[in-house]
Amino acid sequence: MLELININMYHFLMVFLRTGSALMLMPGFMGSYINTQVRLSVALAIAIVMMPIITPFLPSPPQDLATFIRYVLFEITIGIFLGVVMQILYTSLRLSGSLAGQAIGFSNAQMFDPSTQTQSIVVETFLTLVALVVIFITDLHHLMLGAIVDSYHLFNVGDALPVGDFAKSLSQNLNDSFIMGFKIGSPFIAFTIVFYTGMGLVSRLMPQLNIFFLSLPLQLYLGIGLLFLTVPMMIMWFTQYYENGIIKFLN
C-alpha cells in the first residue's frame, strides 16, 4: 500500500509541476486579479483530472534523488515554456491596441491593466479584456489545457530538454505575433497615413486655417468610428490566429 501511494504521489507531482507552471503564465490565469490560492486550487484540480490520462506516458519512478530533481526541473521548464508560448500569441493584440490608440489620439489616455498590473493605453486594455472574454466563451481555454496534455507526446518526462527547439519556437512565435499584431492593426495604420496626409494637404492649401483645432476632434470622431466598425473583425481575426497558433505548435 505504501509503495502504491508513493507511485501515485510521483505521478501526481509530475503532472502537477508541468500543469501548474503552464497555468501560472497562461492568459486568463496569470492575472493579478486572480488570487494565488485560487490559481493553486485550479492547478491542483486540473492535475487530478489529467493524471489518469497522462499516467501511461510517465516513466517509472527514479531510484536516486539526482534523477528525481532533474525530472522536477525539466517539468517546470516545459510548463513555463508552454505558458510563455501562449502568452506570446496573446500579446499580438496588445500591439494592435497600441497602434489603434495612437491612431485615434488616445496614446496619453491610459488606465490600469489588471492582467499585467501596469498602465496601458485604454484601447489596448479594452481589446485585451474583450479577447480574454472571447477566449473563455469560445472554450479556447480547453484547447490550451489540451495543449498541456498533448505536450506529453512531444516532451516525454525524463528526456533531455530540446533547448534549441525551444529557442527556435519562441523566436518564431514572437516574430509571427509581431507580424499578426501589425496585420490586425492595419486599418489604423492606413487611417493614420491617410488622415495625416490629408491634414497636411489641407494645411498647404489653406495656410490661414488652424489645422490643430480641426484635426484633433476629427481624428477622435473618425478614429472611434473606425474602432467601432473594426473591433468584431479584430477579435475574430485574433481568435483564429490564437487557435491556429496553438494547433500549429502541437503539430
Long-range contacts (C-beta under 8 A, 24 or more apart in sequence): 6-61, 7-61, 10-58, 10-61, 11-51, 11-54, 11-55, 11-58, 12-47, 12-48, 12-51, 13-72, 14-54, 14-58, 14-71, 14-75, 14-157, 15-47, 15-50, 15-51, 15-54, 15-55, 15-58, 16-43, 16-44, 16-47, 17-72, 17-75, 17-76, 17-79, 18-75, 18-76, 18-78, 18-79, 18-82, 18-148, 18-151, 18-152, 19-43, 19-46, 19-47, 19-50, 19-79, 19-148, 20-44, 20-47, 20-79, 21-75, 21-76, 21-77, 21-78, 21-79, 21-80, 21-82, 21-83, 22-79, 22-80, 22-82, 22-83, 22-86, 22-148, 23-83, 24-79, 24-83, 25-80, 25-82, 25-83, 25-84, 25-86, 25-87, 26-82, 26-83, 26-86, 26-87, 26-141, 26-144, 27-86, 27-87, 27-90, 27-115, 27-132, 27-135, 27-144, 28-132, 28-135, 28-136, 28-141, 30-83, 30-87, 30-115, 31-114, 31-115, 32-114, 32-115, 32-116, 32-117, 33-114, 33-115, 46-145, 50-148, 50-149, 53-149, 54-149, 54-152, 57-152, 57-153, 57-156, 57-157, 58-152, 58-157, 59-156, 59-157, 59-158, 62-158, 67-158, 70-158, 71-157, 71-158, 74-157, 74-158, 74-159, 74-161, 75-157, 77-161, 78-151, 78-155, 78-161, 79-148, 81-166, 81-170, 82-147, 82-148, 82-151, 84-170, 85-169, 85-170, 85-173, 85-249, 86-144, 86-147, 86-246, 88-170, 88-173, 88-174, 88-177, 89-173, 89-177, 89-241, 89-242, 89-245, 89-246, 90-128, 90-131, 90-242, 91-177, 91-181, 92-177, 92-178, 92-180, 92-181, 92-184, 92-238, 92-241, 93-127, 93-128, 93-131, 93-181, 93-184, 93-234, 93-238, 94-120, 94-124, 94-127, 94-128, 94-181, 95-177, 95-178, 95-181, 95-182, 95-184, 95-185, 96-127, 96-181, 96-182, 96-184, 96-185, 96-188, 96-234, 96-238, 97-121, 97-123, 97-124, 97-125, 97-126, 97-127, 97-128, 97-185, 98-123, 98-124, 98-185, 99-181, 99-182, 99-185, 99-188, 99-189, 100-124, 100-127, 100-185, 100-188, 100-223, 100-227, 102-188, 102-192, 103-188, 103-189, 103-191, 103-192, 103-195, 103-223, 104-188, 104-219, 104-220, 104-223, 104-224, 104-226, 104-227, 105-216, 105-219, 105-220, 105-223, 123-227, 127-231, 127-234, 127-235, 130-231, 130-235, 131-235, 131-238, 131-239, 134-235, 134-239, 135-239, 135-242, 138-239, 140-239, 140-242, 140-243, 140-246, 143-243, 143-246, 143-247, 144-246, 147-246, 147-249, 147-250, 150-250, 151-250, 154-250, 169-249, 173-245, 173-249, 176-245, 180-238, 180-241, 183-237, 184-234, 184-237, 184-238, 184-241, 185-234, 187-226, 187-230, 188-223, 188-226, 188-227, 188-230, 191-222, 191-223, 191-226, 195-219, 195-222
